[in-house]
Every structure is written in structure tokens, then in C-alpha cells.
Amino acid sequence: MSSLAEVQARVREALTGSGALDGAMPLVGGIEPTKRFGIHRRHYESSLVASLRERYPASGWLVGADVLTEVARAFVRTNPPRRPCIAEYGHEFPAFLAQHHRLATSPYVQSFAELEWAVAQVSIAIDRAALSWPQLARMDAQALLPSRLLLQPGIRYQRSEWPIDELMTMYLSDSVPDTYALHSSSRCLEIRGARGELWIDRLDPASFAFRQTLLDGRPLGDAAETALDCDQAFDAGQALIALVTAGMVIDVVQTNERT
């Protein structure tokens, strides 16, 4: 006799489509329980496909609703949810979407879908109380360098070799020009949102590296060094002032190290 864990695993595999619904499956009750189980399988797939379509409407606008739906179905069959919250489902979808054969000549699709995921995350964030510059200026500089600066929750950073910010602006503003030539153009983007508001700004590479390093949880000194590797003229002090005065720093986690 199979253990409960083994039965649960087989039911899960059959439901998600990764396993076969064989005759040994313990389905009982009613007429043709296998067909009734098939209803649950179809509902499982259709609900996740609908979730992906709702999470990536801009990508559907870009590649076509039929392509998005086709790829979503394939994604659901090979990528079952790993977390209980359906709102967190689909983080890996942009890379999967970009592999579709009909999008082989559209190298910007993955970056655009990744931007859409970031936009969805930050747009529902809630700003926390920010540190003021006088509060930060009172700290000892040598103690500050090895410290970590915590940023607002609604901030993301993304590099792209395509003008995906322009495409997203077109979608959000519903203002598509009659003609638009899409050319490769490297850019560093800061995506920030709070309570339904959204800002997508371009940063120079050094400022991008500085802020991305801080968001990754590394010390202020490391962020300054990373930015200086991009541009020897980078002014870490001014960059820190700009970050704080913009209300983007919410806390400082100090250490006992010295840099």
C-alpha cells in the first residue's frame, strides 16, 4: 500500500500534467472518476493560464494575445507553482516566453516581460518612512562605509539592450505612434512605485551600479567601489545625498567593521 505522501505526490503529478493518470490512482466515487478528475486538471491549467495573461497584459500587447496564451499553456504544463500564493506565480515566464519559435526575431521580448514583472511588483508597494539627510549626516563616516542602506520596497533595477522603457510608456499611455523603429540601445533603468504610482527613469551606469549594489544588500563602501569601477569621476557623496533626499533610504544597518 502506498503511503499518504506517495499518493499526494502522484495526485499532484497527475493534476499538473507531469505524471500519468493511471489505473492505479485511488479515485473512487460516482461514475467515471477519472473523467471527473480531468475537470480539475483542466480548471488547474485554465486558472494559471488566466493568471499569466492577467499578469503580463503588456507582453500580450507586444507579442499578440494568441502567442501569449499558447506560451502560457506550455509554461503551466512544465512549471507548476512552487509557492502557495498565485500572485507570485510566473517569475520565470519572461525567459520561457522569449524561447517561443515565433519570437526568435524579437530579442527584446524577455527584457520587456521582465520589466512588466518589476512594474507589477513596485506599483503595489507601500513607501516606508524615509531617513532625512540630517539624520544620516550625524553618523560617523567610518561607521557608515561598512553599513548597509535599506531602500524603499518599491524599487527595482534593470539593464536592457533595448528601449523597453519606451515600449512600456507606449503601452501604459495607450499612445502608439503610426511608425516606430526599434533599435538596440543599452540603458540602465530604475523602476520605482508606491500605492499605484510608477516612475521609470534612466540612470548613468555608475549611478545604476551604486544603487543596484545597495539594493542587493551590500555595504555602502562596496557600492561606491563598484560605481567607481564604472566611472572614476563618480562622486559617491553626491550620489548618497541624491538617494537620501529622494526619500529612497529607509534605514541603516551598522556593523562593527571599519573600512
BAMARTI-641485 format. One line per 5 residues: number of its first residue (from 1); their letters; for each residue x negated, y, z of N, C-alpha, C, O. Coordinates in pm, whole numbers. Each point is the difference from the previous one (the first is absolute). Layout:
BEGIN
NUM> a> X Y Z X Y Z X Y Z X Y Z ~ ...
! end
This chain:
BEGIN
1> mssla> -84 -120 0 84 120 0 -87 125 0 -99 8 73 ~ 136 87 -154 -77 124 -9 23 86 123 109 -1 58 ~ -212 75 -18 13 92 112 80 122 -43 18 24 -120 ~ 28 53 218 76 121 -31 -83 97 -84 50 60 -95 ~ -178 -45 130 -87 91 -75 -15 -44 -145 -4 84 -90
6> evqar> -5 -215 68 -13 -51 -137 128 24 -79 -5 36 -118 ~ 119 -57 182 128 25 -68 14 148 -35 40 35 -111 ~ -73 51 207 8 145 -24 -92 42 -114 37 84 -82 ~ -156 -142 77 -95 34 -106 53 -43 -136 -14 73 -98 ~ 76 -191 91 54 -49 -127 119 82 -45 15 28 -119
11> vreal> 70 12 215 115 84 -36 -49 135 -51 52 53 -98 ~ -152 2 165 -55 129 -44 -58 -10 -140 25 87 -83 ~ -101 -193 56 -59 -18 -132 106 -17 -107 -13 52 -111 ~ 118 -125 144 109 -20 -97 75 130 -24 41 29 -112 ~ -21 49 218 73 125 -13 -76 102 -82 58 70 -83
16> tgsga> -189 -62 106 -81 100 -71 -38 -44 -140 -52 80 -78 ~ 76 -206 45 -32 -47 -134 -137 -58 -13 -39 -42 -109 ~ -38 37 219 -136 -55 -6 -1 -151 21 -105 -63 -15 ~ 219 5 50 8 -144 20 125 -56 -65 92 74 -34 ~ -90 -206 17 113 -65 -66 109 -32 101 -27 -31 116
21> ldgam> 149 40 -160 115 -36 84 32 -147 -29 90 -30 -79 ~ -164 -61 144 14 -142 -32 113 -64 80 61 63 87 ~ -35 -189 -119 110 -71 63 -20 -24 148 95 -27 73 ~ -219 37 -27 -27 -25 142 27 122 87 -9 -8 122 ~ 43 118 -184 28 122 77 126 -24 84 102 -43 -53
26> plvgg> -108 72 184 114 -31 88 113 101 -15 22 83 88 ~ 50 -90 -200 115 87 -22 126 -83 17 17 -103 -64 ~ 70 149 151 121 -76 28 120 92 4 -14 122 11 ~ 133 -182 -19 123 76 15 56 46 -133 -73 48 -86 ~ 205 -62 70 65 49 -120 -31 -84 -122 -60 -107 9
31> ieptk> 103 159 -123 -23 -69 -127 -121 61 -68 -11 123 -10 ~ -80 -207 -38 -120 40 -71 -77 110 75 -6 113 -47 ~ -52 -146 161 -74 100 79 -120 59 -75 -41 113 27 ~ -13 -191 -122 -114 53 -77 41 122 -81 -74 97 -8 ~ 193 -102 -53 47 115 -77 28 119 91 -24 115 -37
36> rfgih> 76 -144 158 24 110 93 -130 64 45 -8 121 20 ~ -96 -206 -4 -131 54 35 -53 89 -113 -68 99 24 ~ 101 -137 -149 -43 81 -113 56 141 4 -64 94 -48 ~ 183 -78 107 58 134 16 -90 85 89 -24 117 -29 ~ -26 -175 137 -89 72 90 -131 36 -71 -55 109 18
41> rrhye> 6 -202 -98 -125 28 -73 18 116 -97 -86 88 -9 ~ 199 -86 -64 24 109 -94 20 133 73 -45 105 -48 ~ 110 -109 163 19 122 78 -133 52 52 -26 120 1 ~ -59 -212 43 -134 37 47 -76 74 -110 -57 107 24 ~ 57 -164 -144 -74 61 -110 60 134 -41 -73 98 -18
46> sslva> 205 -94 3 62 124 -48 -14 114 100 -15 115 -40 ~ 18 -146 170 -12 105 100 -141 59 1 -17 121 15 ~ -85 -205 -33 -137 50 -3 -29 75 -130 -71 101 1 ~ 126 -149 -111 -16 73 -127 64 137 11 -57 99 -45 ~ 176 -92 105 67 129 19 -82 90 90 -7 121 -23
51> slrer> -56 -178 125 -85 79 90 -118 61 -75 -33 116 21 ~ -30 -194 -109 -113 51 -78 45 108 -98 -71 99 -18 ~ 184 -117 -43 51 101 -94 31 130 73 -21 109 -54 ~ 72 -120 177 31 120 77 -128 67 53 -4 122 15 ~ -99 -201 12 -125 56 50 -84 60 -111 -78 92 26
56> ypasg> 92 -141 -148 -83 48 -111 86 57 -114 -15 -42 -114 ~ 103 136 142 82 57 -108 -83 81 -99 29 1 -120 ~ -132 68 169 -84 79 -90 -78 -90 -95 -18 33 -117 ~ -27 -147 167 -71 -95 -87 95 -57 -104 -39 -23 -114 ~ 165 2 153 99 -44 -98 24 105 -106 19 -32 -117
61> wlvga> -20 158 158 13 111 -95 -117 1 -97 16 32 -118 ~ -134 -66 167 -121 5 -82 -10 -118 -96 -32 18 -117 ~ 59 -140 166 -22 -118 -84 129 -55 -60 -5 -84 -90 ~ 118 129 139 128 -51 -48 64 -91 104 -68 -83 61 ~ 197 98 -40 70 -76 103 -4 -150 -28 -7 -80 94
66> dvlte> 11 41 -221 -1 -143 -33 -132 -64 34 -4 -112 52 ~ -107 183 -79 -132 -53 33 -16 -10 151 -50 -100 50 ~ 91 204 22 -12 -1 145 76 -117 60 -51 -68 89 ~ 174 44 -137 81 -109 52 -63 -136 -30 -2 -89 85 ~ -49 74 -207 -65 -126 -38 -120 -29 88 -18 -112 48
71> varaf> -65 213 -26 -119 -18 84 39 -22 145 -63 -79 70 ~ 166 148 -24 45 -16 138 44 -144 26 -30 -55 106 ~ 100 -5 -199 44 -139 17 -121 -94 11 -3 -89 85 ~ -95 110 -172 -120 -84 4 -76 22 131 -54 -96 56 ~ 49 218 -9 -70 32 124 67 -68 119 -68 -58 85
76> vrtnp> 199 65 -79 74 -60 112 -23 -150 6 -9 -56 109 ~ -1 -10 -223 -16 -145 -2 -138 -45 48 -16 -113 45 ~ -82 200 -54 -136 -37 40 -51 75 122 -108 -30 50 ~ 185 126 -2 -44 81 114 114 16 101 63 106 5 ~ -36 -208 74 107 12 100 -40 101 108 -119 22 23
81> prrpc> 216 39 43 -31 97 106 -85 -63 111 22 -115 38 ~ -117 192 12 -85 -47 110 30 71 130 -56 -32 105 ~ 146 130 -112 40 74 120 152 2 9 68 -11 -102 ~ -14 25 222 146 -6 15 73 123 -54 121 -6 -23 ~ -192 117 3 65 124 -46 -6 8 -152 -108 5 -58
86> iaeyg> 226 -4 -7 3 3 -145 -53 133 -56 -42 6 -115 ~ 46 100 197 -51 129 -44 -151 -3 -23 -54 86 -70 ~ -14 -186 128 -145 -12 -17 -36 -94 -114 -118 -26 -24 ~ 218 -25 -45 -25 -96 -108 -36 72 -129 64 99 -37 ~ -165 -149 -32 -34 54 -131 -128 79 -7 -26 65 -102
91> hefpa> -56 -69 207 -125 77 -3 -93 -48 -111 -74 80 -58 ~ 78 -210 26 -88 -56 -103 61 9 -140 -64 -42 -97 ~ 184 95 86 70 0 -128 -70 83 -109 1 -44 -115 ~ -62 160 144 -64 77 -108 -103 -79 -81 -1 8 -122 ~ -85 -84 190 -100 -79 -72 66 -110 -82 -44 -29 -111
96> flaqh> 149 -31 165 74 -104 -72 68 58 -124 -2 -61 -107 ~ 60 179 122 68 66 -111 -97 30 -114 33 -18 -117 ~ -153 63 153 -98 39 -102 -48 -118 -84 -55 20 -108 ~ 75 -144 158 -46 -118 -73 100 -48 -104 -29 -95 -74 ~ 145 158 66 102 -44 -96 -50 21 -143 -62 101 -31
101> hrlat> 89 -198 -54 -55 4 -136 49 121 -79 -72 48 -88 ~ 191 2 118 52 115 -75 -63 132 45 22 104 -61 ~ -101 -110 169 -63 122 52 -152 -2 -17 -71 76 65 ~ 23 -165 -152 -144 -14 -20 -64 128 -52 -119 23 24 ~ 195 59 -94 -54 125 -54 36 121 87 -9 114 -45
106> spyvq> 49 -141 168 39 109 92 -81 -10 129 54 -39 104 ~ -182 73 -108 -88 -18 117 34 89 119 -57 -18 108 ~ 145 113 -125 36 93 106 115 -52 88 31 61 102 ~ 31 -171 -141 120 -47 68 -28 -35 146 77 37 88 ~ -186 -109 -61 -27 -40 138 -22 121 90 55 5 110
111> sfael> -134 92 -155 -24 119 81 129 76 26 22 50 110 ~ 63 -42 -211 126 72 17 89 -71 101 61 65 86 ~ -52 -198 -95 82 -76 95 -56 10 141 76 7 97 ~ -208 -6 -84 -61 16 132 31 139 57 23 14 120 ~ -21 87 -205 39 133 44 145 0 47 34 63 100
116> ewava> 52 -134 -174 141 -5 40 16 -66 137 81 45 81 ~ -158 -151 -55 5 -65 131 -42 99 109 63 8 106 ~ -171 67 -131 -48 97 98 103 110 23 22 42 114 ~ 40 5 -221 102 104 12 116 -48 87 50 75 84 ~ -8 -199 -103 110 -54 79 -36 -8 148 84 22 86
121> qvsia> -210 -53 -58 -44 -11 139 -6 136 69 51 16 110 ~ -114 81 -176 -21 128 67 127 84 8 15 82 90 ~ 77 -103 -185 118 86 -4 94 -24 118 85 84 30 ~ -100 -198 38 85 -27 116 -76 15 131 54 -28 107 ~ -179 72 -115 -81 18 121 50 122 78 66 89 -54
126> idraa> -98 -88 182 35 112 87 -128 59 57 -78 -70 65 ~ 56 198 -89 -120 67 50 -4 -3 153 102 16 66 ~ -220 -36 -14 -21 8 144 -63 136 33 -48 70 -89 ~ 48 -35 216 -58 128 43 -147 4 -39 -76 -91 31 ~ 37 199 -99 -137 12 -51 -88 77 98 48 83 77
131> lswpq> -177 -112 -83 -98 75 78 -24 136 -65 0 11 -123 ~ -19 89 203 -35 133 -54 -151 12 -6 -73 -76 65 ~ 25 172 -144 -145 19 -9 -61 41 134 -107 -51 33 ~ 168 140 46 -58 32 132 -15 -123 90 -97 -10 75 ~ 191 -83 -82 -11 -121 79 -121 -82 -40 -73 -52 85
136> larmd> 51 40 -215 -112 -79 -49 -132 73 21 -102 -63 29 ~ 103 195 -43 -124 78 13 -56 -4 140 -120 23 19 ~ 204 -53 80 -49 -6 138 -81 -126 28 -68 -10 102 ~ 75 -87 -193 -72 -125 21 -147 16 -31 -38 81 -85 ~ -45 -158 154 -144 1 -25 -29 -60 -138 47 -109 -32
141> aqall> -124 179 -48 -27 -43 -137 -67 -136 -4 33 -83 -85 ~ -127 58 176 -71 -128 -1 93 -115 41 -22 -115 -40 ~ 123 146 118 97 -103 37 102 -22 -112 60 -107 -11 ~ -41 211 -71 100 -8 -106 -47 -84 -118 80 -71 -62 ~ -208 79 30 -50 -69 -119 25 -151 1 40 -54 -103
146> psrll> -61 -16 213 29 -145 -2 146 -33 28 36 -118 9 ~ 48 218 6 141 -22 31 82 -25 -127 -40 38 -110 ~ 154 -102 129 93 -24 -110 114 100 7 56 24 107 ~ -22 33 -221 112 93 -9 121 -76 -55 -7 -59 -108 ~ 116 62 182 122 -65 -46 83 99 -81 25 112 45
151> lqpgi> 17 -154 -165 76 87 -89 149 -31 7 41 -104 51 ~ 38 196 -104 144 -18 -3 36 -133 -68 -70 -42 -92 ~ 178 -24 135 35 -130 -59 41 8 -146 -11 -99 -72 ~ 60 214 26 47 12 -137 -106 49 -97 25 91 -79 ~ -143 -151 84 -110 40 -88 -60 -124 -65 -27 -99 67
156> ryqrs> 7 105 -198 -66 -105 -74 -95 63 -102 18 115 -41 ~ -119 -190 1 -94 48 -100 -15 -103 -110 1 -121 26 ~ -14 168 -149 -9 -92 -113 -83 60 -112 17 116 -37 ~ -109 -196 -16 -75 36 -120 69 -59 -122 60 -107 7 ~ -68 177 -117 57 -52 -123 -77 54 -120 -50 113 2
161> ewpid> 43 -194 -104 -64 43 -125 103 55 -97 -31 24 -116 ~ 154 -4 165 108 49 -86 80 108 72 2 2 123 ~ 62 86 -196 78 109 62 133 -49 56 107 47 -41 ~ -112 -140 134 122 -59 54 80 102 81 122 -14 13 ~ -188 116 40 73 103 74 91 79 -93 110 40 39
166> elmtm> -155 -16 -162 84 69 -98 121 -85 -37 111 51 -13 ~ -134 -180 -5 112 -90 -33 101 -4 114 121 2 -23 ~ -171 -7 147 91 -4 114 79 130 12 118 -2 35 ~ -182 114 -63 69 129 3 110 4 -105 109 51 26 ~ -137 -105 -143 104 -7 -104 119 -81 47 115 40 -19
171> ylsds> -143 -154 81 109 -86 46 82 68 109 123 1 -5 ~ -192 55 104 70 58 115 78 126 -38 105 28 57 ~ -157 46 -154 68 124 -41 95 -21 -117 73 91 -39 ~ -74 -214 -17 86 -33 -114 -22 101 -114 95 50 -60 ~ -223 -23 34 -33 99 -104 -106 -58 -93 -115 42 2
176> vpdty> 156 -138 -83 -92 -62 -95 -11 86 -125 102 30 -62 ~ -224 10 23 -15 82 -121 32 -81 -125 4 -123 3 ~ 17 193 -112 29 -68 -127 -117 -86 -44 19 -109 -53 ~ -140 159 76 -120 -78 -32 -97 10 116 -9 103 66 ~ -62 -211 -40 -98 -1 108 -111 -97 -37 24 -118 -21
181> alhss> -146 170 12 -116 -84 -33 -70 -40 129 -47 86 75 ~ 42 -216 -48 -61 -52 122 -145 -36 -26 -29 -91 -78 ~ -62 162 141 -143 -23 -18 -64 -36 133 44 46 106 ~ -148 -129 -112 -73 -36 121 -58 126 64 -63 81 -67 ~ 83 -67 198 -46 119 71 -13 -34 147 99 -11 72
186> srcle> -223 -5 -27 -24 -40 138 44 108 98 -25 119 -22 ~ 92 -160 128 44 95 102 12 -68 136 19 -121 10 ~ -30 204 92 10 -45 139 124 64 59 11 123 4 ~ 83 -204 43 130 51 43 20 -15 150 -37 -100 61 ~ 98 202 -4 47 -6 138 151 1 -4 61 94 -51
191> irgar> 0 -200 105 146 -11 2 44 20 144 -39 -75 89 ~ 120 177 -67 43 30 135 151 21 2 56 65 -88 ~ 9 -121 190 143 16 11 45 3 144 -72 -44 90 ~ 192 95 -68 59 4 134 148 35 -14 35 100 -62 ~ 51 -184 122 144 25 4 59 31 -139 78 93 -15
196> gelwi> -117 -172 -84 57 16 -132 -73 98 -91 31 7 -119 ~ -126 68 174 -77 94 -83 -127 -69 -49 -52 -92 63 ~ 3 140 -178 -115 -67 -63 -90 102 -66 45 94 -64 ~ -177 -116 81 -101 80 -67 -104 -94 -59 -48 -90 68 ~ 14 111 -194 -109 -75 -65 -101 102 -50 29 76 -93
201> drldp> -146 -75 154 -103 99 -32 -125 -68 -51 -31 -114 36 ~ -41 185 -121 -129 -49 -49 -112 58 88 3 117 38 ~ -100 -201 -6 -114 40 80 -128 -19 -81 -6 -83 -91 ~ -97 159 126 -130 -27 -60 -54 -129 62 42 -37 110 ~ -133 -32 -178 -47 -131 48 -56 1 142 22 -95 75
206> asfaf> -95 200 -38 -59 4 134 107 15 108 -5 -70 102 ~ 100 158 -123 108 17 97 84 -126 10 45 -38 108 ~ -24 -26 -222 75 -127 -1 -74 -104 84 62 -68 83 ~ -193 55 -104 -79 -98 75 3 31 150 8 -92 82 ~ -16 219 -47 2 42 140 131 -42 67 -1 -60 107
211> rqtll> 111 93 -170 131 -28 60 34 -149 -3 57 -53 95 ~ -92 -14 -204 26 -144 -8 -78 -76 107 53 -94 60 ~ -177 134 -36 -81 -65 102 61 18 138 1 -93 80 ~ 51 211 -52 66 25 128 126 -85 13 26 -57 105 ~ 52 50 -213 123 -79 4 -31 -148 20 81 -72 59
216> dgrpl> -196 27 -106 -40 -139 17 -43 -31 143 -27 -115 34 ~ 21 219 52 -34 -22 140 -147 8 32 -42 -45 107 ~ -36 100 -196 -144 12 26 -30 135 65 80 93 -12 ~ -193 -80 82 -33 122 73 -17 122 -90 -24 -12 -120 ~ 38 128 181 -14 125 -73 -137 12 -65 -12 46 -114
221> gdaae> -92 -88 185 -135 6 -57 -13 -84 -126 -64 42 -96 ~ 125 -160 97 -4 -86 -119 74 66 -116 -44 -8 -115 ~ 157 72 146 77 67 -105 -81 111 -64 3 17 -122 ~ -75 59 205 -83 108 -53 -111 -55 -89 -28 56 -106 ~ -36 -164 149 -108 -59 -80 53 -55 -132 -65 14 -104
226> taldc> 180 -77 108 59 -54 -123 30 111 -99 -22 -15 -120 ~ 74 127 171 31 114 -88 -128 61 -56 -5 39 -117 ~ -99 -30 199 -127 57 -46 -64 -88 -107 -72 51 -86 ~ 96 -180 90 -50 -89 -105 65 34 -134 -60 -23 -106 ~ 182 77 111 69 40 -123 -46 137 -48 -10 25 -120
231> dqafd> -17 64 215 -35 138 -33 -85 57 112 48 21 111 ~ -175 5 -140 -92 52 101 39 140 49 -48 44 104 ~ 133 24 -178 45 133 41 124 -4 87 53 104 38 ~ -5 -223 -7 122 -14 79 -18 60 139 -101 -26 67 ~ 197 105 -24 -3 65 131 96 -74 92 121 22 -6
236> agqal> -174 -109 91 84 -81 87 76 85 100 114 -32 35 ~ -174 139 12 67 87 96 124 63 -59 106 -1 62 ~ -119 57 -180 115 62 -65 106 -105 -35 120 28 8 ~ -164 -147 -46 94 -107 -32 79 -41 123 120 -30 -9 ~ -186 28 124 68 -34 124 100 108 39 112 -30 42
241> ialvt> -152 157 -55 91 110 30 124 -7 -88 112 18 48 ~ -131 -43 -177 112 -8 -94 95 -113 38 122 15 -9 ~ -178 -128 51 82 -115 36 83 29 125 118 -35 8 ~ -181 101 90 68 27 126 106 109 -18 112 -14 48 ~ -147 121 -117 95 110 -18 120 -40 -86 105 64 5
246> agmvi> -121 -170 -84 112 -52 -80 92 -89 83 100 -51 -50 ~ -135 33 177 85 -81 88 -10 -148 -24 95 -74 26 ~ -209 29 -77 -13 -141 -38 -69 -86 104 0 -122 -12 ~ -60 183 115 -69 -75 105 89 -4 124 44 104 48 ~ -18 -223 3 91 -13 114 -72 -42 128 56 16 109
251> dvvqt> -176 -68 -119 -71 -41 122 -147 -27 -31 -38 -18 -115 ~ -42 16 221 -142 -31 -10 -29 -113 97 28 10 119 ~ -86 -119 -171 -38 -114 83 -150 8 20 -77 -28 -91 ~ 36 67 211 -140 22 28 -70 -130 42 62 -93 52 ~ -192 90 -76 -84 -112 42 -114 56 83 -16 122 11
256> nert> -63 -212 47 -114 44 80 -128 8 -81 -107 28 54 ~ 117 -54 -185 -119 1 -84 -43 143 -29 77 95 19 ~ -200 -81 -64 -51 131 -39 -61 -12 -140 -72 -95 -28 ~ 102 192 -59 -54 -2 -136 -100 114 -15 -58 18 -107
! end
